[in-house]
């Protein structure tokens, strides 16, 4: 069994019943006790009525990946009792609403069953069906406070913060907490063998989702134009930016808004607005998901060829088509790297946390203007919509936006003739002007064939000159975009090179935990996390120096592995793909098992046979079939 400050629990409810407030209350309470904690909201794409789960992992060591095992399941949805019972690890606990009987056929001899009549307690204590339904969630939070030894003073303070201005709601929630806690204490031994003890590990940290962090990063970077069309899971990014602008982008003296946020009629229009604003000199962006990126392709191609800056946040979700809108994935890598038709290649950044969503948002705007091109920030649903514990953000007040090569009147005075697409410095980046600055800087912006002077052409040599320069320009970004993070160890005692593991984005937490586990098992592992495309030279060096390579990603077709092979020349067959694409956040066990299996080891020592069929793995709300190719 797990021990103190090292366990995970899952709450199974029905979407639309108000459980999110209770789950957030539990997360915040544990965090305020100074204990590292992470939460994963596994919710359906309809508004209400379908099953939803919330997983909370407590890790005194600070591991943040989705848990490989669940010690306690709170089962409040009879429709998913079978899955919930099956999900409890051997020796774990099932807490269910005993107002309704648990089918004897679901009984497990290796699981402790705790029944609390949450429904009956709330029916007796409160009036109104809606009130009883909502407060049933607070009652289970109260029971968990007793079972897990959550500090009641912290819980009380949180409830007062939330409902202090509404006395009736405050009293009702406090009463529901007490009902659940009292029943658990009187009927069961509290706390459970695994429970909480206060720590001091969350000082200078916050709980924050990646979309909010990205919106804040866009604000700090100087963005003033946001154009968008709502789509899960990116909508909250623009909502956060809107709130930040309403507070910080309004002139205190005149009350004039110094920002423009436009909800377009579709994603293509939103992309066009970003391109238009970027051409005019504003820092502009949009946020979307995979289907939106597909619709934006035409304007993305225009911006690439006409060399207009703009930032595109892609909060990835499971596809194809509509796919699973509320499930996470990393399946847009090809779409972003080579977006649009013809020979195009783009700068793509891969944040792995809300903190990097913040810093890479600022970096994206600088890169977009420096290289005069669209820049993509490839987040995902797990990062974007779940709350993560991260360090408090810092900001250098000396920061000034990198506007790139923008010629004003003074610069135009010093040159004989302005040629919009001529590479004067040899770095592939031509100088631009902004409209209305000076007639000598005027030019015709074309999405059709053009030469170095921006004049129309279909001459083969003139066309090649421009597109070859574009290729050099984008290649240069490999040195200035965020560099890979490499965690290397010395060679093993037998002198053999370490195993190389490569991953990106939201996989990072699970891969870092897996790396530590593998090292503890005696496997020498070097880990490289890709943070940008085009790939830095160090990525190729890492691949070439490791005979055994594993590439971990969350898509079916091993897109990262293919990109690495295409761009570095390292043979695709040298890289073993570890793929997990069922739509749920990655666990460390998937990575450990895949690496050990690839190395010919039969058992990870984690209680999960490597050769197990998908059916024999720990059940989850949706199938998880890790694939090794």
N, C-alpha and C positions, 0 to 999 in steps of 0.2 A: 504494500500500500504506500501511497505517497505520504509525505510527512508534513512538517510545519512549513507554511508558506510555499508549498510545492504541490499543487494539485489543480485540477480543472473540473468545472461543472457546466452542464448544459441545461437550458430551460426550454422546454417544448410547449408552445402555446398556439393560439390561433391568431392569424394576422388581423389587425384592426380592433383588438380588444384592449389596447392600452398598455400592453406589457412593456413597451419600450421605455416608459418612464420608470418602471420598477427596475428594469435591467440597468438603466443608466444610474439609478440610485445606488445599486449594489457596486457597480464599477467605481463610481466616485468615492464611495465609502472606503473601499479597499485601498484605493489610491491615496486617500487622505490619511490612512493609517500608516503611510510611508512604505507600502509594499508594492513592488512592481507588478503590473497587471495589464492584460490586454483583452480585448473583446472582439468577437466576430459575430456580426448580425447576418444570419442566413435566412433571408426572407423571400417570399414569392413575388411575382411581378404583378399580381392582381391587387386590388385595393384592400379587400378583406375576405376572410372566410377560409383561406387555405393555411396549411401548417407553416409555422415559422419557428426557428430556433435561434437562441442566443448563447454563444459559448464564451465563458470567462476563464481565462487561464491566469493562475497566480504563480509567479515564479520569482522566488527570492534571488535567484541568480540572474534575473533580467531577461530570460528568453521570451520572445514575443510571438513566435510562430504559432499557428493553430496547433492545439495539443494532439499528440498521437493517441492518447488514451483519455477516457473520461471517467473520473472517480465518482461523480454524483450526477444523476439526471433528475431534473424536476419535470415530471410528466403531468401536464395540465390539459392535454388535448387527447381525449379518448381515441380519436381517429388515428393517432400515431403511437399508441401505447406499445404495439409490437416492436416498432423501430426503437422506441425509447428504452424499453427493457433490454433489447439486444445490444444497445450501445454502451451499457455500463460494463466497465472492466471487471474481471473476476475479483471478488472481494469488495467491490464497490457498493454504492448505495442508490436506491431508487426512492425518490420522494414523490408521492402522487396524491391527488385529491381524492380522498376516500369517501367523499360525498357520493361518488359513483364507484361501483365495484370493479375490481381489477380481475379480468378473466383468468381463471385458474390455469388455463392452458399456457399463459404467458409466464408462469412462475419459474424462477431460476434458483436452484439450491445454492449457487455460489454468489448470490447477491443479497444484500440486506434491504428489506422493504420497509419503508416508513410511510404510514398513511396519516395524512392530516386533512380533516374535512373543511377545506378552505371555503368551498361553496356554501356549506351549511352554516359555518361560522358567520359568513358575511350576510346570509339571508336573515339570520336572527338579529344581527347587530345593525343592519342598515335597511333603508327603504329605497325602492326604485330599482328596476332591473339594470339600468346603465350604471348606477352608482355601485351596485353589488358586483357587477362584472369588473369594473375598474379597480375597486378596492380589494378584490380577490388577488390581484397581482401584488398589491402592497402587503397583503397577508402572507403570501409566500416569501416575500422579501424579509418579513419579520421572522418567519420560521428559519430561514437561512441565517439570519443574524445570530440566532441561538445555536444552531447546529455548527456553524463555522466560526463562531466567536467574533462576529463583527462588532466593533465598538459602538454601543448604542448611543453614546453621546455624539459620535460623528454622524450617525444616521439621523438623530433628532435635529442636529444642526442643519443637515441637508434638507430635511423636510421643511424646516422653518424658512430656509432661504427660498425654497420653491413656492411655498404657500403662505408665507408670513402675512401677506396683505389680504388674504382670504381666510378669515377665521374659521368658517365652516369647513372648508377643505382641509385646513391645517388640523382641526380636531378629528375629522374623519380619517385622515391618513395616519395620524398618530395612534388612533384607536385600532386601525387595521394592523399596523405594525405590532402593537402590543398583543393583539389576539393571536397572531401567528407565532410570535416568540413565546408567549406563555404556554400555548398548547405543546410546542416542541419541547420546552423545558420540563413540563410536567409528565410527558409521556415517554420521552426518550433521554438517553444519556447524552448530555451536552457538555462540551462540544464533541464532535466526531473525532476519531483518531487523527484525521488530517484537518487542520484548521489554521486560523490566522494568529499571528503574534505581531505586534507593532514593530515596524522597522523605521529607518531614516534614509530610505533609498530613493525617495521621490522628490527630495529637495531640489529646487531649480528645474523641475520638470513640469510638463503640462499634459493633459489629455486633449488630443486634437485630431481631427480628420484631415486627410490630404487635400480635399477640395477647398476647405477653408484656408489651409496653409497656402495653397496655390493662388487663391484670390488675394490673400494678403501680400504674397510675393509680387503679384502683378501691380498692386498699388505702390509698393515700395520701389519697384522698377520704373515707375513713372508712366504706367499705362493710363490713358485717358479715354480710350474708345473700346467698348466691348459690344460685339454683335453676336447674336446667338439664336439658336432655336432649341427649345427644351427637349432633352433626351436623357433618359437614365443611362449611366449614373453620373452624368456631368452637371446636371442642372444646378446643384447646390454650389458649384464653383462660381457661377455667375451671380447667384443670389448673394453669396458671401462678398464678392467684389462690389456689388451694388450697395450693400450695407456699409462697407468700408468707405466707399466714395461719398455716401450720404453724410458720413461723419467727418471725413478728412479732405474731401475734394470740393468743399463749398467755401467760398470766400466769406470769412467771418464778418467783414464790414458790409459788403453789398448783398450777401446771401446768394450770390450768383454761383450756379453749378459750373464747375470746371471739369466736367466729364460728360460723356455721351454713351448711354447704354441703349442698344436697339434690339428689340426682339423681332427677328425677321420672319418672313412667311415660310421659309424653309432653310435648310443648311446651305444650299448653293448661294442663296441671297446673302446669308450671314458671311460666307467666305468672301463674296464680292465686296461687301461693306468693309471688311478688314483690309482687303487689298487696296480699296480706294482711299481709306484713311491712312494706310501706310505710305501710299504714293504721295499723299498730301503732307506727310511729315509727322503724323501722330504715331504714338506707340499704341498699336491696336491688336486685339486678339479675339479669338473665339474659343469656346469649349464644346466638345461633342464626344461621341463614341464612334465605334467602327462604322455603323450605317451612315452616320453623318460625314465621316471622312470620305466614304464612297461617293456621296453626292457632291462633295466639294472639289472633286478632282479637276474639273475644268479650270476653276479659278486658281487652284494650287499650281497647275501647269503654267498659267499665265504669269503668276507671281515669280515662278522660278525663271522663266525665259525673259520676262521683262525686267527682272531683278528688283523686286519690290518686297520690302520687309513685312513680316507679319508672324504672329505666334499662334499656334494651334495646339490646344490642350486636348489630348485624346485619352479619356478615362475609359480604358478598354473593358469590354464585357464579352460574354460568350456569344459566338455566332455559330454558323453563318446566318444571313438574313436577320430576322428579328431575334433568332436564337433564344438565349435565356437572359433577358435584360438585367436581371438582378443577381447574376452569377459572374464571378471574376474569371479572367483569362488573359493571355498575352498573345493573341492571335492576329494582331494588326501590324506585326513587325515589317512584313513585306509591303503592306499597304502604305506604311509611312516612309520607309527607306526609298522606295521607288514610285511614290505617288504620281499620278497622272500618266499620260501616254508619251511615247517617244523615249529618248534617253534622258531620264531625269534621276537625280539623286539628291537626297535631302539630309539636313542636319536633324538628328533625333536625340533627345535626352531621355534618360531612363532613371527617374527618381525611385528610391527604395523605401522612402518614409515620408511622413508629412514635413519633416525638417528639410529634406531635399526637394520636396515640392515647392517649398518657400524659396530656397536658394537657387534652384534651377529655373524657377520662373524668372527671376531677375537675370540669370545668365542667358536665358532664351531670348529676351528682348535685346540684350547687348549683341548676341551672336546674329540675330536677325538683321540688325542695322549694320553691323560690321561687315557682314557678307551679303547684305541686300538680297535676302532670300527668305522663304518660309522656314520656320523652325518649329519642330514638333516636340512637345513634352508628352511622353508616353507613360501615363500613370495607369492605374487599373481600379476596378471597383473596390477591391480589398483595401488598397491604400486610400482611395478617394472618399469612401463612405463610412469606414470603420474608425473608431477612436483608437489612437495609438498613444502610448506614453513616449514623449520625446523631450529632449532638452529645451529649455526656454530659448527662443530665437534671439540671436544677436544681429546687430546691423552696424555697419561702418558708416558713420555720419559723413565721412569724407567721400563716400561713393558719388560718382557722377556718371550719368549714362554714357555709354560708348555709342555715339551717333554714327561712327564710321566716317567714310570719306564723303562729306557733304560740303559742297563749294558754295560759299556766300559771295556777296558782291566783291569783297576785297580779294578773294582768291581768283575770281573770274577776271579781275583787273590785271592779274599777273600772267595770264596765259593768252596765247594768240587766238586759239579757237577751242571751244568746248566740244568734245566728242564723247557722248554719253557712254558708249560701250568700249572705249579704248583703254587698254591696260598700260598705264604709264609706269607703274612701280614694279611690274613683273610678278605680282602676287595673285594675279587673276581677278583682282577687285578693281573695277572702274569707278571713278568718282561720279557722284550723282548731284543733282541740284533739286531744290524744292520749288514747286510752282509759285510764280509771282515774285520771286526774289529779284530777278534781273532778266531782261530780254535775252541777254547773251547766253543765259543758261537754259533757254527754252529748247525743247526737243519733242519729237512725236513718240509716245510710248507705244510699242508694237508687241503684239503677241504673234505676229507673223514673222517670216524671215527678215532679218535686218543685219546691217553691217556695223562696224565699229562706230559709225556716225549716227546710228539709229535710223538710217535710211533703208527703205524697203529693198530687199534683194532676194533673188533666187539663184545667185551665183554660188556654185558649190564651194569654192575656196573661201569666200567671205562668210558663208554659213558655218563651215567647219571652224574658222577662226573664232567665232563667237562661242559655239558649243564646246570647243576644246578648252577655251578659257574658263567657261563655267565649270567644267570638270576639275580644272586646276584649283579654282576658287574653293569649291566644296571640299576637295581633298585637303586643303590647307586648314580646314576647321578641325581636323583630327588633332592638331597640336594645341588648339586653344579652347576646345570644348572640355567639359569636365573629364578628367583622366580616370582610368580604371583604378579600383581599389584592389590591392593584392595582399593577401595574407599568406605568407610563405613560411615553411619550416625547413630546417636542415634535412638532408637526405636521411633515410632510415639507416639503422645500424648495419644493415647488409650492404650499404652503399648504393642501393638502387634509387633511381630518381623518384621523387614523390609523385603520387597520383595528382593530376590536375583536374580541378572542378571549375567550370565556368558557368555563370548564371547572370541574371539581371533583375532589376526592379523588385517587385513584391515577393520574389522567391528568396530574397536575401536573408530574412530572419530564419527560415527553415534551413537554408544551406549553411549558415554560420553555426547553427546548433548541431547540424549533422556533421560538420567538419570537426567540431569539438568531440563529438561522440566517436567518430572514426579514429581520431588521434588517440582517444582513451583506449580504444580497442587495439592499438598498435599499428594503425595504418597511417603512414606519412601522407598528408594531404596538403596541397597548395590550392588556395581558392582565389580566383580572379572574378571580380564583379564588373561587368561592362557598364559604363555610365553614359556612353555617347556613341553615336554613329555619325560619320565614318569612324572606324576603329583606330585607336591610337597605335603607334608602332609597338608599344609594349604588349598589346594583345597578341600580335603575331609572334613576338619573341616568346611569350608565355606558351603559346600553342606548340611552337617548334621545339621548345625545351622539355616538353612532357610527353613521353612515349604513350602514356595511358591517360586519356582525356574523357571526361564526362561533362556533357552540356545539359544543364537542368533548366527547363522552361515549361510554361503552362500553355501549350498548344499541341495539336495532334500531329502536325507536319514537320516538327523540328525546325522551325523557321530561323531561330538564332543559329543553330548549327549550320544551316545552309548559307546564311549570310556570312558566317565566319569563313566557310569554305570558299565562297565566291570572292570575298574581299581580301582574304589573306593568302589564298593559294594552298593552304593546308588541306590535305585530302579529307574529304567528308567522312570516309570510312575509318579514319583514325580517331574520330570523335564519337563516343557512345552517347546517344541521346537518351536522357531521362525525362520522360514526358508525363505530365499529370494535367489533364484537361477536362475533368468532370465539373468544373465550375466552382469548386470550393478552394479556399486558401490551402497552400501546400503545407504538409507536415514534414518534420525532420525524418520521421521513420521511412517515408517514401524514398528519400535521398539515400539514407544509410543502407537500406535494403538493396536498392538498385546498384550502388557502388560495390557493396560486398558481393552481390550476385555477379556483377561484371568481372570481379576479381577472382571468382570461383570459390568464394567463402559461402558455406551453407547457412550459417546462423549468425544473426547480428547480435545475439545476446540480449535483445530487447523484448523477447517474448513473442516475436512475430516471425514465423518461418518464411524465409525468403522465397521459397518455391510455392508459397500459398497461392491458391486461386483467388480471384477477386471476391468470390463468395465467402472465403474463409477469413478475410480481413475484418478488422473492427468495423461493424456497420456504421453508416453515417446517414444523414437525411437524404443524401443523393449518392448514386454509385460513384466510387473512386477507384479507377482502374489505372494505376501507374504503369507506364509502358517503357520498356527498355528496348531500344532499336540498335 
